[in-house]
Amino acid sequence: MANRTFQKPTQFTDPESLAIEALGFLAGEPQRLMRFLNLTGLEPENVRDAARSPGFLAAVLDYVAGDETLLVACSQALDRTPETIVAAQRALSPTRSEP
């Protein structure tokens, strides 16, 4: 039998649901949330309305996936792999080009 290494499979999660969980993670620490809001130009009172607009959930995952330290912290807090979060990000941002 051949010696093979297997990676832990990416957990299946609806990308939108995962983005909402990630937003909850950001909201759990005011400093993280304020940085996200500052970068997006949103005010705390506008988040609910912004969340209804196309692209908002993709922006949440773009933000999380764009910072490796934040990505790891979020994946640990949500009990997901970083790869799961990145896969959800790609699903919500299909036109985003790969580096």
Phi, psi and omega in degrees: 000134182289145177278115182237148172250139181242138175270151174298129182294149176291128180290136179283128177213138174301125184304320180295317179296320179294321178296322177294319176298318180295322176297319176299321176299313179298318182292339180290344177228108186310322181297317178296315181296317181296323178297316178300313181297318179298320180289329181269346182081010180273157172254152181308322182287349180261355185299316182301314179293318180297327182296339179277345183276146178299138177096344182296312181295325175297320179296323177299311182288328174300317180296312181296313183289340181282354181229108186302320179296316178294319179301314180295315180298317179294315181297322178292316181296325182267000182055048177232164173274153174303325180298326178294318179293318179295321178297319178294320177301314180295324179294324180275343181234061187295339181272354180293131182278149178279145178290000000 
